[in-house]
Amino acid sequence: MNVTFTADELAFRDEVRTFFREELPEDMRQKQSQAVELSREDMIRFQKCLHAKGWSGVNWPVEYGGTGWSTIQKYIYATEMAAANLPEPIPFGIGMVGPIIYTFGSEEQKQRFLPDILESNVWWCQGYSEPGAGSDLASLKTRANLDGGHYVVNGSKTWTTLAQHADWIFCLVRTSSDVARRQEGISFLLIDMQTPGVTVKPIITIEGDHEVNEVHFENVRVPRENLVGEEGKGWTYGKVLLQHERTGTAGVARSKYRLKQLRRQAARSVRGGEPLAADRNFMRKIAATEVELKALEFTELRTLAAVSSGKAPGPESSILKFKGTELQQAVAALYLEAAGYYALPYVPDQYVLDFPEQDRVGEGAETKTSLRYFNFRKTSIYGGSNEIQKNIIAKHVLGL
């Protein structure tokens, strides 16, 4: 695949670099460089900056406020955002529910929800997994029974990322059990998180962060007009959403950036009298990971080309998901190996460096490196476990 840039594409790259370097909040840039967690307000401010520039709906159709960028422009944008060490926009609105609404929603829903999603006026979260329905999502039990002009929702969702910040949640709910296949009785519902009966309970992850939650619904009344598309077709819509999610979780540009930074740190870190880069076995591992990332990068470009032609991401997105997340874990493991015994302290609230600048190999501090390693163990599970992705590839890509 030819990824040589034209003069116009190089000009676009320069525009993106300049914007990221000169027009985004400096305090956010400093937080990122110091591996300080960004607040809800930080993320909203960042995303509003992108929207003001007209760069929030990267993959959206132009008629709904999208950029109209080519595949190469999207590739350049993602690469430059990673190279500038900027956060990724929160995906649940712009990358997940937004495409479902503009594809399957009513005109009223498009007018009501899409502008606020683009402008980051509303924070969304995703209600898919349940305590008894994760990889086997079709076994979900959260019910939505029609009662006049409302659905009455009862049940629980789990591993709901950033639900503590969310204004709205999009959910897969069971509206019928009298079906030949479990998937046929599932619907796609939009729920205001301020509705009486919605409760959010935190789940503290292994690295000590409040990132995910349980969300409980007790007789939650949801207006009938918040049903997206047809009743019982939610599984179809949910599969499309997951394909968008899986395409986005590959994280190729981010992994490339992290490997580049690791190479730089390995070259300057001196322990035991020589730089880490002198360890040929360690550098071989970096090179092998870079080769795999390059191969995945071309697969991502092919998928982006399909999306830019108006298609939804196909089952090939499962390749991006499982391989991309495996490589994210591999990069995290390399950082941990490079940090060595400096990564042993488990002090989440104390990222204070007490060893020389030239000896640092990590993100913010070696303790942060180990915490990030722990966090990345989940990437091969969310968005559909990697074992499930391999089944999808075998069936729908390889035809086995």
N, C-alpha and C positions, 0 to 999 in steps of 0.2 A: 504494500500500500504506500502511495506517495504522500508524504507529509511535509514536502518542501513548501515553504510559505511563499505566497505571492507578495508583491509590493504592498497591496492593500491589506493583506493579512498581517504583514510586519508592522504597518501603520496602526492597525487595530491593537496588536500586541503592545506597542509603545503607549497607546492611549490607556489601555488597561493598567499597565505598570505605573504610569504617571498618576492615575486616579487612586490606585491602591497606596502609592507612596505619599501623596500630597493631600488627598481630600478626605481621608478617613480619620476618625478620632485618634489622636496620639496616645491617650491614656489606654485605649484598647490595645493598641500595638504593643505598648509596654507590658501590659498584663499577659499578652500572648507570649512575648519573649521570655517572661519570667515564670511561665507555666502556672499563672494564677487563674483560677476558674472565673469565667465570665458570668455575671448576674443576668437575670431575666431582662432587666432594663438595658444592660450592655448589648445583648443580642437584638433586642427590638430596635435600639438606636442604630446598630450596624445595618440591620436589614432595611431600615427606613432610608439610610444613606444610599443603599443599592437601588431602592425603588425610586428615589429622587433622580438618580442617574438614568433610570429606565432599564435597569439591569436585574430586576427581581424575577421576572417570569422567563428565565433562560430557555426553558423547553416548552413554554406555552405557545399556542397559536397567536398570531398577531392580533386577530380580531378580539381576543380576550385580554390583551395587554402584554403579550409575549414580545420577545426581542426580534424574532425573525432571523436569528443568526444562523449561519451555516454550521455544518458539523465541525469544521476546522476552527471557527470562531469559538464555539462552545469548548472545544478542546483547549484552545489557547487560554480562555477565561479560567477554566478549572486549573490549568497548570500554573498560571500566574497567581491565582488566589492561594494555592498551596505554597508556591515559592515565596510569597509575601508573608507566610505563616499567619494567614487570617482564618478566623473560624468559618466552618461551613454553616450556611443558613439552616435554621431548624427545618427539617424536611416535611413535617407532618401536614402543614398547610400547603406550602408552595409545591412540594414534590409529590404529595400523596393524594390528599382529599381534593385539592384543586383540580387536577386532571380528571378525577372521577366526576366531579360536578360539571365541568365544561363538556365532558363526553356524554354522560348519562343523565344529568340533572335537568330539571325543568327550566324554562326561561326565568321564572320567578326566582328559583334557587341561584341561578347564575348571577342575576342582578343583585341579589341579596348578599351572597357570600363571596364571590370572586374579587370584587374591589378591595374588601377588607383583608382578604388573604394576601393579595399583591402588596398592599400597603403595610402589612404586619400590624394591623389594628386589632387582630384577633389571634390568640395563640391556640393552636389545635393539638390534640393528642390522639393516639390510636387505640381503639378498644377491640383487639382481636383475641389474643391468648386469654385462656381462663385457667383456674386451678386444675381442672381436669381435661383441658383441651389446648394443647400447645402445637406440637408438630401435626397431630391429628385434629386439625382445626374444625373439621366438619362435625366433630362430636360436641361442639359448643352447646351449652344449655341455657344461656341467658335468654329469657323469654320476652317477647313483646306482643302482648295481646291487644287487639283492637277493641276500643271501648268508645263508640261514637266517633268524635273527631280527634281522638288521641290514642296513641299506643301506650299501654301501661307496661313498663319495663321492670323486670326483676332478675337479679343474678349478679355475677361478679366478673371482672376482668383483672388480669394480673400482668406484671412486668410492663406496666403502662408508663412509658418513658416521659418524664417531665410533666406528669399529670398535675403535680402540685402547682404548676404555673398556668395550666390550661384554662381557657374560657369555654371551649367547646371540645367535644370528643366525637369522633366518627366510629360507629360500632357495627359489627356483624352480630345480628340477633336472630333468634329462631322465632319465626312467625307462624310456622306450621310443622306439625310432626306427622301429619297424615300424607306422606309422600313416599314414592318408590325409592328415592335416593335421598340420603340425609342432606346433601348439598342443595336440594331443590326447595327446602323449607327455610332458607336463610335469607334475610333482608338486610339492606344497608341503611342505617339510621343515623341522623345527625342530632346530637343531644347537647343542650346548654348545660354546662357544668354547675351553674347556679340553681338548677331546678331542684326543688325540695325532694329529698330522698337519695341524692347523690352524695356519697362519702368517699373521700380519698385517704388512704392509709399508707404511710411510707414503708418502703423496703430499703434497708441500708445494705449496700453491696459490700463485697469482700474488702474493697479498698477504702471503705468508710464513707462513701458518698451517698447522698440521697438523690439518686438518679431515676429510680423506678418506683412504682407504687402498685397497690391494689385499689381498684375502683369498684365500689359496691352500689347497686341500684335496688332501692326498695320502694316499689309502687311509684316509680318515676313516670310522670305523665308527659309524653312527648307529642306535640302536634303532628297530625297525620301528614301535613305538608312537608315535614322534615324527612320523609321517606324518599330516598334517592332512587329514581327509576321505578321499576315494577317490584311489587311485593313478591318475594320468593326468588328474585334474581340476584340477590346480594353476593352469592358465591361467585358468579360470573364477574361482577364488578370488583369484588375483593381480589380475584386472581389478577386482574389488570393492574390494580393498585400494587400488589406484591411484585409484579414485574417491574414497575417503576421503582419501587423500593430497592429491589435486588440490583437493578442497574446502578442506583446511587450508592450502594454500600460497597462497591468494588474498591473505591478509594485509591485508585492507581496514582493519581497526582500526589496525594498526601504521602503515600508510601515511598514514592520516588524522592520527595522532599526530605523525608526522615532519613532515608539511606544516604542521601547526599550530605546531610548534616553529620551523620555518623562517620562518614569517611573523613570529613574535615576534623572532627573531634579526635578520631583515631590517629590522625597525622600529627596532632599537636600534643596529645596526652602522653606524658612521660612517666612511666612507672617501671621500676626495676632497672633504670638506666637506659631504656630505649622506648621509642613510641609504640603504641599499640599497633600501628600500621605495619610494624616489622614482623608481626605475628602472621605468617603466611597462611596458616590454617584459618584464622579468623577472617582475613581479607578474602580468602577463597569463598567463604560462606556469604560474604557481602556480594561478591561478583555473581555467584549462582542465583541469589535472590534477585539481583538486578536483571539478569537474563530472563527469569520467569516473569518479572514485572513488564519487561518490554513485550513479551509475547502476549500478555494479558492486555496491554495497552492497545494493540492492534485489534483485538477482539472488541474492546470497548469502542473504538472508532467505528467499527462496522455496525455495532448496535446503535450508536449515535446517528449514523447515516440513515438507518431505518426509521428512527424517531423523527429526524428532520424531514423525511418524506411524508410524514403524516401518520405513520403507523405507530401502534403501541409497541413497547419492547416485547420481543418474542421469548420463547423458552430459552433462547441463548443467554438471556439475562441471568439464568441460573448458573451458567459457567462463570460469569462475572462475580456473582455472589459468592460461590463456594471457593473459587480460586483467589479472589480478591481478599476475602476474610482470612484465608489460610496464610496469605502473604503478609497481611497486617500482623498476624500473630507471630510470624517468622521474624519480622522486623523488630517487634517488641522483645522477642527473645534475644535478638542480637544486641539490643541496647542493654538488656539485663546482663548478658555475658560480658559486655564491654565494661559495665560498671563494677563487676566483680563484687568483692565483699563490701564495697561502699553502698551497695543496694540493700544490704541486710537490715539496717534500722527501719523499723516500721513506726514512723512518727508522722501521721497524716497532718497534724497541725503545726509542724515545725520544719519548714523547708529552708533551713539555714545551712549555708555551705561553710564548712570549717576546714576545707583543704584547698590547696592552691588552684588558681584558674586553669593552669596548664594540665592539671590532673583530672579535670572534670570530663566525664563521658556520660551524658544523660540529658534529661529534659527538666530544667529548673534546678533539680538536685537528684542525686542518685535514689533517694527515697521516693521521689515522684516517679522515677523510672520504674521502680518495682511495682508501685501502685498502678501505673498504666499497664504494665504487663498483666496484672491480675484482671484489670478491667477488660482487656482485649480477649480474655478467654471466652467471653460471651458472644463474640462476633460470629462464630461459626454456628450459633444457635438462632439468633434473632433473624426475622425476615424469612423464616423457614429453615430448619436445620440443614446442614450441608449434606447429610445422608439423604434427606428428601430431595434436595437439588440434584443429586446424582441420579435418583430414580427418574426425575423429570427429564434430565438430559438423555438418559438411556431410552426413554419412551418417545419423547417428542423431537429430539434432535438426531439421535442415532437410529431411531425406528426399531429398537430391539423389543 
